[in-house]
Amino acid sequence: MKQNQKDPLSVLFTDETRTPDRQLLATLVAPFLSIDQSSKTFGVLPAFSRIDGNMSRLEIFLAAAKARALYLNEPDGLLPREIIEAGIMATGSVKSCLKKLFETHKIKKDKEGRYFIPSYRISELIKQFTNPNQ
């Protein structure tokens, strides 16, 4: 269907809602995690261990996965086993945190079973993790 530029509703349609602000994403993840260029694995920085709560840690980890996916042009998200293999928290904690975050609509899941942070949440997470009263 051809878009009608004279239709006032046409201003509502964009491709940008699915693409996160790369600078905001880098600002969010950089204090906590790095990504090895050759192995594509995540490196945990000291500030990551100071994040209060496993659900928050998992949100940052999934944000890093989004950054890696964008940079390397790969699918966004991680399978539960990939999170478990990273060793950032106990297996039971990974599963329960994924369940809680998914049920509260803070993360999404694709048809292959990968969990990911929706792009619209990046700004919210920036506010949460850059709050000096954290």
N, C-alpha and C positions, 0 to 999 in steps of 0.2 A: 504494500500500500504506500503510495506516494505521500510524503508529509506536505501538509498545506501550511506554508509560512505565514499566511494571513490568519490562520486559526489562532486565537489567543492562547489556547491550551498548548501550543507547540513550545512555548517557553518552559514548560514543565519537564520536557523530555531531554535527557542528557545521558552521556556515557560516564559521567564523572562520579555518580553515586557509588559505584563499585570500586573505584580507584582511590586508595587512601593518599593523603598528603605524605609524600615520601620523607620530607624534612621532619614533620611531626613524628612519624614512625621512628626515624633515626634518633630523634631527641628522646623518645620514650625508652627505647631499647638500649642505647649506648652505655648508660651508667651500670647496667646489670649483666649484659651478655655480649659476647663477640662471636663472630662466625669465622671459622678457619677457611681460608680461600681454597685450599686444595682438597680437604676432606669434607667440607661443607658441614662440619660438626659445630656444635655450640660450645663456647668457652664461658664458663661461669666466672664472673668478676666478684670481688668481695661484697659489693653492695647488694648482690642478689640474695646472699644469706641473711641480710638484714631486713628483707621484705617481710612484713608481718602477715603470716598466714599462707597456707598452701594454695588457696584459691587465687590469691593475688600473684603468687609466684607462677602459677600456671597461666594466668592471663598474660604476664610478661613473656613467658616462654612461647606462648602462641603468637604474641606480637612479633617476637624474633623470627618465628617460622614464617610469618607473613612477609617480613622484610627479606628473608632469604629467598622466598618464592618470587617476590617482585624483582629482586636483583638478578636472579638466575633464570627468570622466566619459566618457573616450574609451578605445579599446582600448589595452592595455598593449603595449609593445615598439616596436622600430624595425626597419625594413627595412635591409639592408646599404647600399643607396644613400643612405638618410637619414643614416646614420652617416658615410659617405664625404663627403656634401655638407656636413656640419657642420665638416669640416676639422680634426678633433681629432688625426688621424694619417694616414699615407699609406694609399692604397687597398690595397696589398698587405698592410699590417699589419692593417687592419680585417678583411680576409678570413681571414688566418691566425689572428688572435686569436679571431674568432668560431668558427672551426672547432675550435680547441683548447679553448675554453671549453665549447662544445657537447659535444664528445667526452668531456670530463671531468665532464659533468653539472652544471657550474656555472651554465649558462644553459640556457634551453629555447627552443623554436621553435614558433610556432603554425602552423595550417594555411595562413595567408596568407603565411608566410615571415618574420614579425616575430620578432626575438629579444628575450627578456626575462629579467630576474632573477627566479627564483622567490621568493615572499614569505618562505619559511623561511630564506633566505640573508641577509636584512637584518641579523639579530643577529650573524651571523658576520662580515659586512662591517664592522659597527660596531666590533667588537673589532679587526679588522685595521687599520682606518683611524684609530682613536683611540688606538692603542698608542703611547705616548710614545717607545718604542725603535724606531719605524718607520724 
